[in-house]
């Protein structure tokens, strides 16, 4: 003999869980956070920076690699949804980095967590390699000016690719940096980049209690 079972809200509202004709629990994205969790998350925006807080990544990493990173917060879980890069230099083209030529070793993007160093991308040697990592986001321009914006740093042209972790890797909330951990998201410079006009990266996401 089968039993009729209902799942109801335990707070006395009378709200019940519904089941579709295909025997799946019916859910709906309201586009808003649950009202009981208001204030549990807040926006996050920060430059990737080195150990002393400098975010200008135009450094000489050819002799000793230089790391620029976002690290975990002590009291909150941190989710990085996207990285916004700026690579600007006068006369920049896709097949070089800035306009100083293709890099010898290239930059690396690493996700460092309890499993060790996870290589997101390595050998980022040209402007195009950064754009390819970001799957052409944002896409604009055409021909020789494809993906290139004018006057990004003073009068210098630049590329501004955005790596969206949800779109590229399917991570709904982005890369998680666990509170109180040694988790980091790192951009490692392995070449001399002092010749370009700008090289920076801003991380966007949210923190959650």
Secondary structure, 3 states (H helix, E strand, C coil): CCCCCCCECCCCCCCECCECCCCCECCCCCCCCCHHHCCCEEEEEEECECCCCCCCCCCECCCCCEEEEEECCCCCEEEEEEEEEEEECCCCCCCCCCCCCCCCCCEEEEEEECCEEEEEEEEECCHHHHHHHCCCCCCCCCHHHCCEEEEEECCEEEECCEEEHHHHHCCCCCEEECCCCCCEEEEEECCECCCCCEEEEEEEEEEEC
